[in-house]
Amino acid sequence: MSTSHMAGAPRQVAILATIGGLHIGAFVLAVAGLGPRLDWLQPAPPPFIYVLPKPLLSVPAAPRQPGPPDYTLPRLPLPEVPIPDFEQERGLQVDANAATDPASGSGPAVAVADVRAPSVRDRDSRLAALVDACYPAASRRLSEEGRIVVRVEVDAAGRASAWNVAGGSGFARLDAAAACVIRRLEFNPGRHDGVAVAASVMLPIVFRLH
């Protein structure tokens, strides 16, 4: 049994020596550059594709429009206009009596009509009391003051039939309160030759804080 073991030992040594020799030989070939090249196994680079730029299209320029021709209007001579001489007219004397005094016995006398506009029948104290009673409370708190001019249509019986604001105060509340005053006023109707007629009158109403 020992004899077989001793016979296999040289065989193992020979195998190991062969393997070591192969490794040494491969190393020597690699160092010397005689070994097989493996760079052909690397992947080839992708192909390079070059895209040509698109040519720029030239836009034709619009034709230039001809401008208006230079034309100068001819200058015509100014017509001669005679200028009147006012100095001669100033020298004429006018008889003042003949221009101002009517000729006696030249025609019948013209009668002048008796026309009277409507008027407020109430006294100033009553008008002031009406304005104070119609003064809006909000306008008092905000210290709003102003003067309103109202055109009032007065019928033949002395009643205010219609009215409208001809001049406002600048405050809508005060302008609206003027109607409150007009409804409570009494008017004397307008008269034409002593006969009561319908007419209009301009009435100022003043709202003022005391």
Backbone as JSON Lines, residues from 0, in Angstrom:
{"i":0,"aa":"M","n":[0.83,-1.19,0.0],"ca":[0.0,0.0,0.0],"c":[0.85,1.23,0.0]}
{"i":1,"aa":"S","n":[1.87,1.26,0.72],"ca":[2.82,2.36,0.72],"c":[3.53,2.47,-0.58]}
{"i":2,"aa":"T","n":[3.65,1.35,-1.26],"ca":[4.35,1.37,-2.54],"c":[3.52,2.1,-3.58]}
{"i":3,"aa":"S","n":[2.16,1.88,-3.6],"ca":[1.27,2.59,-4.55],"c":[1.23,4.09,-4.27]}
{"i":4,"aa":"H","n":[1.25,4.45,-3.0],"ca":[1.24,5.87,-2.64],"c":[2.5,6.54,-3.12]}
{"i":5,"aa":"M","n":[3.61,5.9,-3.0],"ca":[4.88,6.46,-3.42],"c":[4.95,6.54,-4.93]}
{"i":6,"aa":"A","n":[4.25,5.62,-5.65],"ca":[4.27,5.65,-7.11],"c":[3.42,6.77,-7.65]}
{"i":7,"aa":"G","n":[2.34,7.2,-6.96],"ca":[1.47,8.3,-7.44],"c":[2.04,9.67,-7.15]}
{"i":8,"aa":"A","n":[2.96,9.83,-6.27],"ca":[3.5,11.14,-5.91],"c":[4.23,11.77,-7.06]}
{"i":9,"aa":"P","n":[5.09,11.07,-7.78],"ca":[5.77,11.72,-8.92],"c":[4.77,12.16,-9.97]}
{"i":10,"aa":"R","n":[3.63,11.46,-10.13],"ca":[2.64,11.85,-11.15],"c":[2.0,13.19,-10.78]}
{"i":11,"aa":"Q","n":[1.65,13.38,-9.55],"ca":[1.05,14.64,-9.12],"c":[2.03,15.8,-9.28]}
{"i":12,"aa":"V","n":[3.29,15.51,-8.99],"ca":[4.3,16.56,-9.13],"c":[4.44,16.95,-10.58]}
{"i":13,"aa":"A","n":[4.35,15.99,-11.45],"ca":[4.48,16.27,-12.89],"c":[3.3,17.1,-13.38]}
{"i":14,"aa":"I","n":[2.09,16.78,-12.88],"ca":[0.88,17.54,-13.29],"c":[0.98,18.99,-12.81]}
{"i":15,"aa":"L","n":[1.39,19.16,-11.57],"ca":[1.51,20.51,-11.03],"c":[2.58,21.29,-11.77]}
{"i":16,"aa":"A","n":[3.67,20.63,-12.13],"ca":[4.74,21.32,-12.85],"c":[4.26,21.72,-14.23]}
{"i":17,"aa":"T","n":[3.45,20.87,-14.87],"ca":[2.92,21.21,-16.21],"c":[1.99,22.42,-16.14]}
{"i":18,"aa":"I","n":[1.12,22.4,-15.12],"ca":[0.18,23.53,-14.97],"c":[0.93,24.84,-14.7]}
{"i":19,"aa":"G","n":[1.93,24.76,-13.82],"ca":[2.73,25.96,-13.52],"c":[3.47,26.44,-14.74]}
{"i":20,"aa":"G","n":[3.96,25.51,-15.54],"ca":[4.67,25.92,-16.75],"c":[3.75,26.62,-17.73]}
{"i":21,"aa":"L","n":[2.53,26.09,-17.87],"ca":[1.57,26.74,-18.76],"c":[1.26,28.17,-18.3]}
{"i":22,"aa":"H","n":[1.07,28.39,-17.02],"ca":[0.79,29.73,-16.48],"c":[1.96,30.66,-16.73]}
{"i":23,"aa":"I","n":[3.16,30.15,-16.51],"ca":[4.34,31.01,-16.7],"c":[4.47,31.38,-18.18]}
{"i":24,"aa":"G","n":[4.21,30.38,-19.05],"ca":[4.32,30.68,-20.49],"c":[3.28,31.7,-20.95]}
{"i":25,"aa":"A","n":[2.05,31.59,-20.42],"ca":[1.02,32.57,-20.8],"c":[1.37,33.95,-20.3]}
{"i":26,"aa":"F","n":[1.95,34.02,-19.12],"ca":[2.36,35.32,-18.58],"c":[3.44,35.94,-19.43]}
{"i":27,"aa":"V","n":[4.42,35.11,-19.85],"ca":[5.52,35.62,-20.67],"c":[5.01,36.11,-22.01]}
{"i":28,"aa":"L","n":[4.08,35.38,-22.61],"ca":[3.51,35.82,-23.89],"c":[2.73,37.12,-23.75]}
{"i":29,"aa":"A","n":[2.01,37.25,-22.62],"ca":[1.23,38.48,-22.41],"c":[2.14,39.68,-22.24]}
{"i":30,"aa":"V","n":[3.27,39.46,-21.51],"ca":[4.2,40.57,-21.3],"c":[4.87,40.95,-22.61]}
{"i":31,"aa":"A","n":[5.2,39.95,-23.39],"ca":[5.89,40.22,-24.66],"c":[4.96,40.74,-25.74]}
{"i":32,"aa":"G","n":[3.65,40.78,-25.51],"ca":[2.71,41.26,-26.51],"c":[2.41,40.26,-27.59]}
{"i":33,"aa":"L","n":[2.7,38.99,-27.39],"ca":[2.46,37.97,-28.39],"c":[1.17,37.21,-28.16]}
{"i":34,"aa":"G","n":[0.44,37.58,-27.11],"ca":[-0.82,36.9,-26.81],"c":[-1.94,37.37,-27.74]}
{"i":35,"aa":"P","n":[-3.03,36.68,-27.73],"ca":[-4.17,37.06,-28.59],"c":[-4.79,38.4,-28.12]}
{"i":36,"aa":"R","n":[-5.17,39.25,-29.1],"ca":[-5.77,40.55,-28.81],"c":[-7.29,40.37,-28.64]}
{"i":37,"aa":"L","n":[-7.77,40.98,-27.58],"ca":[-9.2,40.86,-27.26],"c":[-10.0,42.14,-27.54]}
{"i":38,"aa":"D","n":[-9.31,43.17,-28.14],"ca":[-10.03,44.43,-28.35],"c":[-11.07,44.32,-29.44]}
{"i":39,"aa":"W","n":[-10.97,43.21,-30.28],"ca":[-11.99,43.08,-31.32],"c":[-13.34,42.67,-30.75]}
{"i":40,"aa":"L","n":[-13.29,42.25,-29.49],"ca":[-14.54,41.9,-28.84],"c":[-15.34,43.15,-28.39]}
{"i":41,"aa":"Q","n":[-14.69,44.33,-28.33],"ca":[-15.39,45.54,-27.9],"c":[-16.41,45.95,-28.95]}
{"i":42,"aa":"P","n":[-17.57,46.54,-28.55],"ca":[-18.6,46.94,-29.52],"c":[-18.13,48.13,-30.37]}
{"i":43,"aa":"A","n":[-18.48,48.09,-31.64],"ca":[-18.1,49.16,-32.55],"c":[-18.87,50.44,-32.21]}
{"i":44,"aa":"P","n":[-18.24,51.6,-32.34],"ca":[-18.94,52.86,-32.04],"c":[-20.11,53.05,-33.0]}
{"i":45,"aa":"P","n":[-21.18,53.72,-32.55],"ca":[-22.34,53.95,-33.43],"c":[-21.96,54.87,-34.59]}
{"i":46,"aa":"P","n":[-22.61,54.67,-35.71],"ca":[-22.3,55.54,-36.86],"c":[-22.72,56.98,-36.58]}
{"i":47,"aa":"F","n":[-21.99,57.95,-37.06],"ca":[-22.28,59.38,-36.88],"c":[-23.1,59.86,-38.06]}
{"i":48,"aa":"I","n":[-24.25,60.42,-37.76],"ca":[-25.16,60.91,-38.81],"c":[-25.15,62.43,-38.77]}
{"i":49,"aa":"Y","n":[-24.86,63.06,-39.85],"ca":[-24.8,64.52,-39.97],"c":[-26.02,65.0,-40.75]}
{"i":50,"aa":"V","n":[-26.82,65.85,-40.11],"ca":[-28.04,66.38,-40.72],"c":[-27.74,67.75,-41.3]}
{"i":51,"aa":"L","n":[-28.01,67.9,-42.56],"ca":[-27.77,69.17,-43.23],"c":[-28.86,70.19,-42.8]}
{"i":52,"aa":"P","n":[-28.47,71.44,-42.51],"ca":[-29.5,72.44,-42.16],"c":[-30.36,72.79,-43.36]}
{"i":53,"aa":"K","n":[-31.63,73.16,-43.06],"ca":[-32.54,73.53,-44.13],"c":[-32.14,74.89,-44.7]}
{"i":54,"aa":"P","n":[-32.18,75.03,-45.96],"ca":[-31.83,76.34,-46.55],"c":[-32.89,77.38,-46.23]}
{"i":55,"aa":"L","n":[-32.45,78.57,-45.91],"ca":[-33.37,79.66,-45.6],"c":[-34.0,80.17,-46.87]}
{"i":56,"aa":"L","n":[-35.34,80.29,-46.81],"ca":[-36.07,80.79,-47.97],"c":[-36.07,82.32,-47.95]}
{"i":57,"aa":"S","n":[-35.67,82.91,-48.97],"ca":[-35.63,84.37,-49.05],"c":[-37.03,84.88,-49.42]}
{"i":58,"aa":"V","n":[-37.53,85.85,-48.6],"ca":[-38.85,86.45,-48.82],"c":[-38.68,87.65,-49.75]}
{"i":59,"aa":"P","n":[-39.37,87.65,-50.85],"ca":[-39.2,88.81,-51.75],"c":[-39.75,90.07,-51.11]}
{"i":60,"aa":"A","n":[-38.99,91.13,-51.19],"ca":[-39.41,92.42,-50.61],"c":[-40.55,93.01,-51.43]}
{"i":61,"aa":"A","n":[-41.48,93.65,-50.7],"ca":[-42.62,94.28,-51.38],"c":[-42.14,95.44,-52.21]}
{"i":62,"aa":"P","n":[-42.71,95.61,-53.36],"ca":[-42.26,96.73,-54.19],"c":[-42.58,98.07,-53.51]}
{"i":63,"aa":"R","n":[-41.71,98.98,-53.61],"ca":[-41.87,100.29,-52.99],"c":[-42.93,101.09,-53.73]}
{"i":64,"aa":"Q","n":[-43.91,101.56,-52.95],"ca":[-44.98,102.34,-53.54],"c":[-44.5,103.75,-53.84]}
{"i":65,"aa":"P","n":[-44.8,104.22,-55.0],"ca":[-44.35,105.6,-55.31],"c":[-45.12,106.61,-54.47]}
{"i":66,"aa":"G","n":[-44.43,107.57,-53.94],"ca":[-45.05,108.61,-53.13],"c":[-45.77,109.63,-53.98]}
{"i":67,"aa":"P","n":[-46.52,110.51,-53.32],"ca":[-47.24,111.54,-54.09],"c":[-46.27,112.48,-54.77]}
{"i":68,"aa":"P","n":[-46.58,112.86,-55.95],"ca":[-45.66,113.78,-56.64],"c":[-45.65,115.15,-55.97]}
{"i":69,"aa":"D","n":[-44.51,115.74,-56.01],"ca":[-44.36,117.08,-55.46],"c":[-45.08,118.07,-56.37]}
{"i":70,"aa":"Y","n":[-46.09,118.73,-55.78],"ca":[-46.87,119.68,-56.56],"c":[-47.14,120.89,-55.7]}
{"i":71,"aa":"T","n":[-46.79,122.0,-56.15],"ca":[-46.98,123.25,-55.43],"c":[-48.06,124.06,-56.14]}
{"i":72,"aa":"L","n":[-49.05,124.46,-55.35],"ca":[-50.13,125.25,-55.91],"c":[-49.61,126.62,-56.32]}
{"i":73,"aa":"P","n":[-50.02,127.07,-57.44],"ca":[-49.57,128.42,-57.85],"c":[-50.2,129.48,-56.97]}
{"i":74,"aa":"R","n":[-49.45,130.46,-56.63],"ca":[-49.92,131.56,-55.79],"c":[-50.55,132.63,-56.68]}
{"i":75,"aa":"L","n":[-51.85,132.8,-56.48],"ca":[-52.57,133.78,-57.26],"c":[-52.51,135.14,-56.57]}
{"i":76,"aa":"P","n":[-52.47,136.18,-57.29],"ca":[-52.46,137.51,-56.65],"c":[-53.79,137.79,-55.95]}
{"i":77,"aa":"L","n":[-53.7,138.45,-54.81],"ca":[-54.88,138.77,-54.04],"c":[-55.69,139.85,-54.75]}
{"i":78,"aa":"P","n":[-57.02,139.71,-54.75],"ca":[-57.84,140.75,-55.4],"c":[-57.82,142.03,-54.59]}
{"i":79,"aa":"E","n":[-57.92,143.11,-55.25],"ca":[-57.96,144.41,-54.6],"c":[-59.38,144.7,-54.12]}
{"i":80,"aa":"V","n":[-59.52,144.84,-52.78],"ca":[-60.81,145.1,-52.16],"c":[-60.82,146.54,-51.69]}
{"i":81,"aa":"P","n":[-61.76,147.3,-52.1],"ca":[-61.81,148.7,-51.64],"c":[-62.16,148.78,-50.16]}
{"i":82,"aa":"I","n":[-61.42,149.54,-49.41],"ca":[-61.63,149.72,-47.98],"c":[-62.35,151.04,-47.77]}
{"i":83,"aa":"P","n":[-63.53,150.99,-47.13],"ca":[-64.26,152.25,-46.93],"c":[-63.56,153.16,-45.95]}
{"i":84,"aa":"D","n":[-63.74,154.42,-46.14],"ca":[-63.15,155.44,-45.26],"c":[-64.21,155.84,-44.24]}
{"i":85,"aa":"F","n":[-63.95,155.38,-42.98],"ca":[-64.93,155.66,-41.92],"c":[-64.78,157.08,-41.38]}
{"i":86,"aa":"E","n":[-63.7,157.73,-41.67],"ca":[-63.53,159.09,-41.14],"c":[-64.57,160.03,-41.72]}
{"i":87,"aa":"Q","n":[-64.93,159.8,-42.99],"ca":[-65.94,160.66,-43.59],"c":[-67.3,160.46,-42.96]}
{"i":88,"aa":"E","n":[-67.61,159.19,-42.59],"ca":[-68.91,158.93,-41.96],"c":[-68.98,159.52,-40.57]}
{"i":89,"aa":"R","n":[-67.82,159.55,-39.87],"ca":[-67.84,160.14,-38.53],"c":[-68.1,161.63,-38.58]}
{"i":90,"aa":"G","n":[-67.76,162.25,-39.68],"ca":[-67.96,163.69,-39.77],"c":[-69.4,164.09,-39.96]}
{"i":91,"aa":"L","n":[-70.27,163.12,-40.31],"ca":[-71.68,163.44,-40.5],"c":[-72.32,163.71,-39.15]}
{"i":92,"aa":"Q","n":[-73.12,164.73,-39.02],"ca":[-73.77,165.09,-37.79],"c":[-75.22,164.62,-37.84]}
{"i":93,"aa":"V","n":[-75.6,164.0,-36.72],"ca":[-76.95,163.47,-36.61],"c":[-77.71,164.31,-35.61]}
{"i":94,"aa":"D","n":[-78.92,164.67,-35.98],"ca":[-79.77,165.45,-35.09],"c":[-80.33,164.52,-34.02]}
{"i":95,"aa":"A","n":[-79.86,164.69,-32.77],"ca":[-80.27,163.81,-31.68],"c":[-81.77,163.94,-31.42]}
{"i":96,"aa":"N","n":[-82.3,165.11,-31.53],"ca":[-83.71,165.28,-31.24],"c":[-84.57,164.54,-32.26]}
{"i":97,"aa":"A","n":[-84.1,164.52,-33.52],"ca":[-84.89,163.83,-34.54],"c":[-84.85,162.33,-34.36]}
{"i":98,"aa":"A","n":[-83.73,161.78,-33.76],"ca":[-83.61,160.34,-33.6],"c":[-84.3,159.83,-32.36]}
{"i":99,"aa":"T","n":[-84.36,160.66,-31.29],"ca":[-84.88,160.18,-30.01],"c":[-86.31,160.61,-29.76]}
{"i":100,"aa":"D","n":[-86.66,161.77,-30.17],"ca":[-88.0,162.26,-29.88],"c":[-88.97,161.74,-30.93]}
{"i":101,"aa":"P","n":[-90.05,161.1,-30.51],"ca":[-91.02,160.65,-31.51],"c":[-91.76,161.85,-32.1]}
{"i":102,"aa":"A","n":[-92.11,161.73,-33.34],"ca":[-92.83,162.82,-34.0],"c":[-94.25,162.91,-33.44]}
{"i":103,"aa":"S","n":[-94.61,164.11,-33.08],"ca":[-95.94,164.31,-32.51],"c":[-97.01,164.14,-33.58]}
{"i":104,"aa":"G","n":[-98.03,163.36,-33.21],"ca":[-99.12,163.16,-34.13],"c":[-98.79,162.26,-35.29]}
{"i":105,"aa":"S","n":[-97.71,161.38,-35.13],"ca":[-97.32,160.5,-36.24],"c":[-98.1,159.2,-36.25]}
{"i":106,"aa":"G","n":[-98.85,158.84,-35.2],"ca":[-99.58,157.58,-35.18],"c":[-100.29,157.4,-33.86]}
{"i":107,"aa":"P","n":[-101.11,156.37,-33.76],"ca":[-101.84,156.13,-32.5],"c":[-100.9,155.61,-31.42]}
{"i":108,"aa":"A","n":[-101.2,155.91,-30.17],"ca":[-100.39,155.45,-29.04],"c":[-100.57,153.95,-28.85]}
{"i":109,"aa":"V","n":[-99.44,153.24,-28.53],"ca":[-99.46,151.79,-28.33],"c":[-99.64,151.51,-26.85]}
{"i":110,"aa":"A","n":[-100.66,150.73,-26.48],"ca":[-100.92,150.41,-25.08],"c":[-99.94,149.34,-24.6]}
{"i":111,"aa":"V","n":[-99.4,149.5,-23.4],"ca":[-98.47,148.56,-22.8],"c":[-99.26,147.6,-21.91]}
{"i":112,"aa":"A","n":[-99.1,146.29,-22.14],"ca":[-99.84,145.29,-21.37],"c":[-99.32,145.22,-19.94]}
{"i":113,"aa":"D","n":[-100.23,144.99,-19.0],"ca":[-99.88,144.86,-17.59],"c":[-99.68,143.37,-17.29]}
{"i":114,"aa":"V","n":[-98.41,142.96,-17.2],"ca":[-98.08,141.55,-16.96],"c":[-97.34,141.45,-15.65]}
{"i":115,"aa":"R","n":[-97.77,140.52,-14.79],"ca":[-97.14,140.31,-13.49],"c":[-96.87,138.82,-13.3]}
{"i":116,"aa":"A","n":[-95.66,138.51,-12.83],"ca":[-95.26,137.12,-12.6],"c":[-95.84,136.62,-11.28]}
{"i":117,"aa":"P","n":[-95.98,135.32,-11.13],"ca":[-96.46,134.79,-9.84],"c":[-95.49,135.13,-8.71]}
{"i":118,"aa":"S","n":[-96.02,135.15,-7.51],"ca":[-95.21,135.48,-6.33],"c":[-95.64,134.59,-5.17]}
{"i":119,"aa":"V","n":[-94.71,134.45,-4.19],"ca":[-95.0,133.64,-3.0],"c":[-95.88,134.46,-2.07]}
{"i":120,"aa":"R","n":[-96.98,133.84,-1.65],"ca":[-97.92,134.53,-0.77],"c":[-97.45,134.48,0.68]}
{"i":121,"aa":"D","n":[-96.67,133.45,1.04],"ca":[-96.25,133.31,2.44],"c":[-95.18,134.35,2.79]}
{"i":122,"aa":"R","n":[-95.1,134.65,4.04],"ca":[-94.09,135.58,4.52],"c":[-92.73,134.87,4.61]}
{"i":123,"aa":"D","n":[-91.69,135.7,4.79],"ca":[-90.33,135.15,4.86],"c":[-90.15,134.23,6.07]}
{"i":124,"aa":"S","n":[-90.84,134.58,7.19],"ca":[-90.7,133.75,8.39],"c":[-91.32,132.38,8.16]}
{"i":125,"aa":"R","n":[-92.46,132.32,7.46],"ca":[-93.08,131.02,7.19],"c":[-92.23,130.23,6.19]}
{"i":126,"aa":"L","n":[-91.65,130.89,5.19],"ca":[-90.78,130.2,4.24],"c":[-89.57,129.61,4.94]}
{"i":127,"aa":"A","n":[-88.99,130.36,5.9],"ca":[-87.84,129.84,6.65],"c":[-88.24,128.64,7.49]}
{"i":128,"aa":"A","n":[-89.45,128.67,8.05],"ca":[-89.93,127.55,8.86],"c":[-90.15,126.31,7.98]}
{"i":129,"aa":"L","n":[-90.66,126.5,6.75],"ca":[-90.85,125.37,5.85],"c":[-89.51,124.75,5.44]}
{"i":130,"aa":"V","n":[-88.53,125.59,5.16],"ca":[-87.2,125.08,4.8],"c":[-86.6,124.31,5.96]}
{"i":131,"aa":"D","n":[-86.77,124.81,7.18],"ca":[-86.23,124.12,8.35],"c":[-86.94,122.8,8.58]}
{"i":132,"aa":"A","n":[-88.27,122.75,8.33],"ca":[-89.01,121.51,8.54],"c":[-88.67,120.46,7.48]}
{"i":133,"aa":"C","n":[-88.33,120.89,6.26],"ca":[-88.02,119.95,5.18],"c":[-86.53,119.63,5.09]}
{"i":134,"aa":"Y","n":[-85.71,120.16,5.99],"ca":[-84.27,119.91,5.96],"c":[-84.01,118.43,6.24]}
{"i":135,"aa":"P","n":[-83.36,117.67,5.33],"ca":[-83.12,116.24,5.58],"c":[-82.22,116.04,6.8]}
{"i":136,"aa":"A","n":[-82.58,115.01,7.6],"ca":[-81.79,114.74,8.81],"c":[-80.38,114.31,8.45]}
{"i":137,"aa":"A","n":[-80.24,113.51,7.38],"ca":[-78.89,113.08,6.98],"c":[-78.04,114.26,6.54]}
{"i":138,"aa":"S","n":[-78.65,115.25,5.88],"ca":[-77.89,116.43,5.47],"c":[-77.46,117.25,6.68]}
{"i":139,"aa":"R","n":[-78.28,117.27,7.72],"ca":[-77.88,117.97,8.94],"c":[-76.67,117.3,9.58]}
{"i":140,"aa":"R","n":[-76.69,115.94,9.63],"ca":[-75.56,115.23,10.25],"c":[-74.28,115.43,9.46]}
{"i":141,"aa":"L","n":[-74.41,115.52,8.15],"ca":[-73.22,115.66,7.29],"c":[-72.87,117.12,6.99]}
{"i":142,"aa":"S","n":[-73.6,118.05,7.63],"ca":[-73.36,119.5,7.46],"c":[-73.44,119.91,5.99]}
{"i":143,"aa":"E","n":[-74.48,119.41,5.29],"ca":[-74.68,119.76,3.88],"c":[-75.52,121.02,3.79]}
{"i":144,"aa":"E","n":[-75.03,122.02,3.09],"ca":[-75.75,123.27,2.87],"c":[-75.71,123.6,1.37]}
{"i":145,"aa":"G","n":[-76.69,124.39,0.91],"ca":[-76.68,124.75,-0.5],"c":[-77.9,125.57,-0.88]}
{"i":146,"aa":"R","n":[-77.85,126.09,-2.1],"ca":[-78.92,126.93,-2.66],"c":[-79.45,126.26,-3.92]}
{"i":147,"aa":"I","n":[-80.76,126.08,-3.97],"ca":[-81.41,125.45,-5.12],"c":[-82.3,126.48,-5.79]}
{"i":148,"aa":"V","n":[-82.24,126.56,-7.11],"ca":[-83.13,127.43,-7.88],"c":[-84.13,126.52,-8.6]}
{"i":149,"aa":"V","n":[-85.42,126.73,-8.32],"ca":[-86.48,125.87,-8.85],"c":[-87.37,126.71,-9.76]}
{"i":150,"aa":"R","n":[-87.66,126.15,-10.94],"ca":[-88.63,126.79,-11.84],"c":[-90.0,126.2,-11.54]}
{"i":151,"aa":"V","n":[-90.92,127.03,-11.07],"ca":[-92.23,126.58,-10.62],"c":[-93.29,127.06,-11.61]}
{"i":152,"aa":"E","n":[-94.14,126.13,-12.06],"ca":[-95.29,126.47,-12.9],"c":[-96.5,126.67,-11.99]}
{"i":153,"aa":"V","n":[-97.05,127.88,-11.97],"ca":[-98.18,128.24,-11.11],"c":[-99.41,128.43,-11.99]}
{"i":154,"aa":"D","n":[-100.51,127.73,-11.65],"ca":[-101.73,127.85,-12.46],"c":[-102.5,129.11,-12.06]}
{"i":155,"aa":"A","n":[-103.64,129.31,-12.71],"ca":[-104.42,130.53,-12.46],"c":[-105.02,130.57,-11.06]}
{"i":156,"aa":"A","n":[-105.1,129.4,-10.39],"ca":[-105.64,129.36,-9.02],"c":[-104.56,129.6,-7.97]}
{"i":157,"aa":"G","n":[-103.3,129.73,-8.37],"ca":[-102.23,129.97,-7.41],"c":[-101.61,128.7,-6.87]}
{"i":158,"aa":"R","n":[-101.83,127.56,-7.55],"ca":[-101.24,126.3,-7.08],"c":[-100.03,125.95,-7.96]}
{"i":159,"aa":"A","n":[-99.03,125.34,-7.33],"ca":[-97.85,124.89,-8.06],"c":[-98.21,123.59,-8.79]}
{"i":160,"aa":"S","n":[-98.35,123.68,-10.1],"ca":[-98.75,122.5,-10.88],"c":[-97.56,121.63,-11.29]}
{"i":161,"aa":"A","n":[-96.39,122.22,-11.44],"ca":[-95.19,121.46,-11.81],"c":[-93.97,122.3,-11.43]}
{"i":162,"aa":"W","n":[-92.83,121.6,-11.31],"ca":[-91.58,122.31,-10.99],"c":[-90.4,121.42,-11.4]}
{"i":163,"aa":"N","n":[-89.27,122.05,-11.6],"ca":[-88.04,121.33,-11.89],"c":[-86.85,122.17,-11.41]}
{"i":164,"aa":"V","n":[-85.77,121.46,-11.05],"ca":[-84.58,122.12,-10.51],"c":[-83.8,122.73,-11.66]}
{"i":165,"aa":"A","n":[-83.68,124.05,-11.65],"ca":[-82.9,124.75,-12.69],"c":[-81.44,124.9,-12.29]}
{"i":166,"aa":"G","n":[-81.17,124.96,-10.99],"ca":[-79.79,125.07,-10.49],"c":[-79.66,124.29,-9.2]}
{"i":167,"aa":"G","n":[-78.87,123.21,-9.22],"ca":[-78.75,122.35,-8.05],"c":[-77.77,122.88,-7.02]}
{"i":168,"aa":"S","n":[-77.85,122.29,-5.84],"ca":[-76.97,122.68,-4.73],"c":[-75.69,121.86,-4.69]}
{"i":169,"aa":"G","n":[-75.65,120.77,-5.43],"ca":[-74.5,119.87,-5.35],"c":[-74.74,118.69,-4.45]}
{"i":170,"aa":"F","n":[-75.9,118.67,-3.76],"ca":[-76.27,117.55,-2.89],"c":[-77.64,117.05,-3.33]}
{"i":171,"aa":"A","n":[-77.72,115.78,-3.64],"ca":[-78.97,115.2,-4.15],"c":[-80.07,115.26,-3.1]}
{"i":172,"aa":"R","n":[-79.72,115.1,-1.83],"ca":[-80.75,115.13,-0.78],"c":[-81.39,116.51,-0.68]}
{"i":173,"aa":"L","n":[-80.58,117.56,-0.77],"ca":[-81.13,118.91,-0.68],"c":[-81.97,119.24,-1.9]}
{"i":174,"aa":"D","n":[-81.53,118.81,-3.08],"ca":[-82.32,119.06,-4.29],"c":[-83.68,118.38,-4.22]}
{"i":175,"aa":"A","n":[-83.72,117.16,-3.66],"ca":[-84.99,116.46,-3.53],"c":[-85.87,117.11,-2.46]}
{"i":176,"aa":"A","n":[-85.26,117.7,-1.43],"ca":[-86.05,118.32,-0.36],"c":[-86.71,119.61,-0.82]}
{"i":177,"aa":"A","n":[-86.28,120.17,-1.95],"ca":[-86.93,121.39,-2.44],"c":[-88.39,121.13,-2.79]}
{"i":178,"aa":"A","n":[-88.71,119.93,-3.26],"ca":[-90.1,119.6,-3.58],"c":[-90.98,119.65,-2.34]}
{"i":179,"aa":"C","n":[-90.4,119.25,-1.2],"ca":[-91.16,119.31,0.06],"c":[-91.56,120.75,0.4]}
{"i":180,"aa":"V","n":[-90.69,121.69,0.11],"ca":[-90.97,123.09,0.4],"c":[-92.03,123.64,-0.56]}
{"i":181,"aa":"I","n":[-91.91,123.32,-1.84],"ca":[-92.8,123.88,-2.85],"c":[-94.23,123.39,-2.65]}
{"i":182,"aa":"R","n":[-94.39,122.11,-2.24],"ca":[-95.76,121.58,-2.04],"c":[-96.5,122.34,-0.94]}
{"i":183,"aa":"R","n":[-95.8,122.93,0.01],"ca":[-96.46,123.6,1.14],"c":[-96.57,125.1,0.95]}
{"i":184,"aa":"L","n":[-96.05,125.65,-0.17],"ca":[-96.12,127.09,-0.38],"c":[-97.45,127.49,-1.02]}
{"i":185,"aa":"E","n":[-97.83,128.73,-0.79],"ca":[-99.0,129.32,-1.43],"c":[-98.52,130.46,-2.32]}
{"i":186,"aa":"F","n":[-99.07,130.52,-3.55],"ca":[-98.62,131.49,-4.54],"c":[-99.75,132.43,-4.94]}
{"i":187,"aa":"N","n":[-99.36,133.62,-5.3],"ca":[-100.26,134.54,-6.01],"c":[-100.09,134.27,-7.51]}
{"i":188,"aa":"P","n":[-101.17,134.01,-8.22],"ca":[-101.01,133.67,-9.64],"c":[-100.52,134.86,-10.44]}
{"i":189,"aa":"G","n":[-99.95,134.56,-11.6],"ca":[-99.55,135.62,-12.51],"c":[-100.76,136.3,-13.12]}
{"i":190,"aa":"R","n":[-100.6,137.55,-13.56],"ca":[-101.73,138.31,-14.09],"c":[-101.32,138.97,-15.41]}
{"i":191,"aa":"H","n":[-102.31,139.02,-16.3],"ca":[-102.16,139.68,-17.58],"c":[-103.35,140.62,-17.77]}
{"i":192,"aa":"D","n":[-103.05,141.91,-17.68],"ca":[-104.11,142.94,-17.74],"c":[-105.16,142.71,-16.66]}
{"i":193,"aa":"G","n":[-104.68,142.33,-15.46],"ca":[-105.57,142.15,-14.32],"c":[-106.25,140.81,-14.25]}
{"i":194,"aa":"V","n":[-106.04,139.92,-15.22],"ca":[-106.68,138.61,-15.23],"c":[-105.64,137.57,-14.82]}
{"i":195,"aa":"A","n":[-106.05,136.67,-13.87],"ca":[-105.14,135.62,-13.41],"c":[-104.88,134.63,-14.54]}
{"i":196,"aa":"V","n":[-103.62,134.34,-14.76],"ca":[-103.22,133.4,-15.81],"c":[-102.16,132.46,-15.25]}
{"i":197,"aa":"A","n":[-101.97,131.33,-15.94],"ca":[-100.9,130.4,-15.57],"c":[-99.57,130.95,-16.07]}
{"i":198,"aa":"A","n":[-98.55,130.9,-15.19],"ca":[-97.22,131.42,-15.54],"c":[-96.18,130.69,-14.69]}
{"i":199,"aa":"S","n":[-94.93,130.93,-15.0],"ca":[-93.82,130.3,-14.27],"c":[-93.01,131.36,-13.56]}
{"i":200,"aa":"V","n":[-92.33,130.93,-12.51],"ca":[-91.49,131.83,-11.72],"c":[-90.27,131.05,-11.24]}
{"i":201,"aa":"M","n":[-89.11,131.72,-11.15],"ca":[-87.88,131.12,-10.63],"c":[-87.82,131.4,-9.14]}
{"i":202,"aa":"L","n":[-87.75,130.33,-8.34],"ca":[-87.79,130.47,-6.87],"c":[-86.51,129.91,-6.27]}
{"i":203,"aa":"P","n":[-85.71,130.73,-5.55],"ca":[-84.52,130.21,-4.86],"c":[-84.89,129.68,-3.47]}
{"i":204,"aa":"I","n":[-84.35,128.55,-3.12],"ca":[-84.56,127.92,-1.8],"c":[-83.16,127.67,-1.22]}
{"i":205,"aa":"V","n":[-82.91,128.2,-0.03],"ca":[-81.59,128.11,0.59],"c":[-81.69,127.21,1.82]}
{"i":206,"aa":"F","n":[-80.9,126.15,1.85],"ca":[-80.78,125.29,3.03],"c":[-79.48,125.68,3.74]}
{"i":207,"aa":"R","n":[-79.64,126.18,4.96],"ca":[-78.47,126.63,5.7],"c":[-78.64,126.25,7.17]}
{"i":208,"aa":"L","n":[-77.58,125.71,7.74],"ca":[-77.6,125.31,9.16],"c":[-77.37,126.54,10.03]}
{"i":209,"aa":"H","n":[-78.08,126.58,11.13],"ca":[-77.98,127.73,12.06],"c":[-77.16,127.33,13.28]}
